[in-house]
Amino acid sequence: MSKKSVIVALDAMGGDKAPKIVLQGAEIARKRYPEMKFIIFGDTAKIRPHIDKRRQLAEISTLVHTDVVVSGEEKPSNAIRGPLKLSSMRLAVEAVKNGDADCVVSAGNTGALMALSKIIFRMLPGIDRPAISSFFPTLRGESVMLDLGANIQCDADNLVQFAVMGNVFARIALGANHPSIGLLNVGTEDKKGHDELQEAHARLSDANIPGKYIGFIEGDDIASGKTDVVVTDGFTGNIALKTAEGTANLTTEFLKRTFRSSIFAQLGYLFAARSMRKLKHRLDPRRYNGAIFLGLNGITVKSHGGTDGFGFANAIGVAHDMVRADVKDKIKADLAAVENF
C-alpha cells in the first residue's frame, strides 16, 4: 500500500472511560503515525472538551455527532436494529463499509461489535466464520492465538481457516516470515482429541501454508512460545486467555504481598526495583491490547474496554498495521493456495 493517509473510524463512546481514553489514545497514535487521520463518532458535547485540548489531533479529525450508544450490557442482536442503528459503533463500522475510513476501532460491547461487523462487512470469500485474534507474551517473545471467543463450536473447516488467518496475522503483527502453527489439544499424540481436531490436523499436515505446521500442542505450550500461532475454537481460546490474564494478575498480587511482608522484603525490593520494572513492562496488558476480527471483508479492531489511552493507542496501531499490510488480500491469497494444494 502507498503512503497515503490511513483513516481510522473511532467509536468514541465505547469503553469504561469513553470518550476520554479514546481521545488520549488517538493523540498518542497520531504521534506514532503522522499520516493517520480520524473520523470520530459520538456525542460531540462530550468529545469537544477532550479534543479541544489537542489542537493537532483536532486538525486531522472529523467529528460526527450521535448521542446513541451501545451499552456494555446490550444484546448483540439489539445493536443491528431499531434506535441503535444510529449508534456511534454502527456509524463507525458503516464508515469503513462506505469507503470513508480504512478501519474501525472500538472499546465497546464485543458481541455487538462482532455482530455489526459481520453483517455490514460480510465474510471474505472462502471464510465461513470470523475469528477473534490477538497476541500476547511468551518465553520466546510473542505469539498470536485464535479464536478467542467468537465461535463456541468449530468444525475442521473453521480450524483450517483459522490457521490460515492466524498465519497471516503472525507475519504482519510479529514480523515472522515463516510462522510455526500449533493446534491446541489435550495432548500432542496424533490420536488425541475429537474428530474435528483429528480432521483439521490431517489437513493442516498436508496444507500449503507459509511457515510450518508442527501438529498438536498442549496448554502449557502457549506460554512457552512453542509456536507463533495457536489455533483453537473460541470456547477453549477464551478460557485460555482469561486464565492467562488471571494468572498474571495473581502473580503480580503475590509479588506485591511478598515485598510488603517485612522490612527485609521491602529492602529486597529496593535492590530488585529495576528488574521488577522490566517485568512489569513485559507483562503490561496494554502493550498487547487490540484484537482483530479476522475473516471479515473489512478491518475491525476491538480494544479492551478497561484500558487507558496508551492501551487504546496500541489497538489503533494494530488496525493501522493491518491496513498497511493489506491483511484481507493476504488471507485470500493464502486460502486460495491451501484450497488448490
Residue, then its C-alpha position, 0 to 999 in steps of 0.5 A: m500500500s502507498k503512503k497515503s493517509v490511513i483513516v481510522a473510524l473511532d467509536a468514541m463512546g465505547g469503553d469504561k472511560a469513553p470518550k476520554i481514553v479514546l481521545q488520549g489514545a488517538e493523540i498518542a497514535r497520531k504521534r506514532y503515525p503522522e499520516m493517520k487521520f480520524i473520523i470520530f463518532g459520538d456525542t460531540a458535547k462530550i468529545r469537544p472538551h477532550i479534543d479541544k485540548r489537542r489542537q493537532l489531533a483536532e486538525i486531522s479529525t472529523l467529528v460526527h455527532t450521535d448521542v446513541v450508544v451501545s451499552g456494555e450490557e446490550k444484546p448483540s442482536n439489539a445493536i443491528r436494529g431499531p434506535l441503535k442503528l444510529s449508534s456511534m459503533r454502527l456509524a463507525v463500522e458503516a464508515v469503513k463499509n462506505g469507503d470513508a475510513d480504512c478501519v474501525v476501532s472500538a472499546g465497546n460491547t464485543g458481541a455487538l461489535m462482532a455482530l455489526s461487523k459481520i453483517i455490514f462487512r460480510m465474510l471474505p470469500g472462502i471464510d465461513r466464520p470470523a475469528i477473534s485474534s490477538f497476541f500476547p507474551t511468551l518465553r520466546g517473545e510473542s505469539v498470536m492465538l485464535d479464536l478467542g471467543a467468537n465461535i463456541q463450536c468449530d468444525a475442521d473447516n473453521l480450524v483450517q481457516f483459522a490457521v490460515m488467518g492466524n498465519v497471516f496475522a503472525r507475519i504482519a503483527l510479529g514480523a515472522n516470515h515463516p510462522s510455526i502453527g500449533l493446534l491446541n489439544v489435550g495432548t500432542e499424540d496424533k490420536k488425541g482429541h475429537d474428530e474435528l481436531q483429528e480432521a483439521h490436523a490431517r489437513l493442516s499436515d498436508a496444507n500449503i501454508p507459509g511457515k510450518y505446521i508442527g501438529f498438536i500442542e498442549g496448554d502449557d505450550i502457549a506460554s512457552g512460545k512453542t509456536d507463533v500461532v495457536v489455533t483453537d475454537g473460541f470456547t477453549g481460546n477464551i478460557a485460555l486467555k482469561t486464565a492467562e490474564g488471571t494468572a498474571n494478575l495473581t502473580t503480580e498480587f503475590l509479588k506485591r504481598t511478598f515485598r510488603s511482608s517485612i522490612f527485609a522484603q521491602l529492602g529486597y525490593l529496593f535492590a530488585a526495583r529495576s528488574m521488577r520494572k522490566l517485568k512489569h513492562r513485559l507483562d503490561p496488558r496494554r502493550y498487547n491490547g487490540a484484537i482483530f476480527l479476522g475473516l471479515n471483508g473489512i478491518t475491525v479492531k476491538s480494544h479492551g474496554g478497561t484500558d487507558g489511552f496508551g492501551f487504546a493507542n496500541a489497538i489503533g496501531v494494530a488496525h493501522d498495521m493491518v491496513r498497511a499490510d493489506v491483511k484481507d488480500k493476504i488471507k485470500a491469497d493464502l486460502a486460495a493456495v491451501e484450497n488448490f494444494 
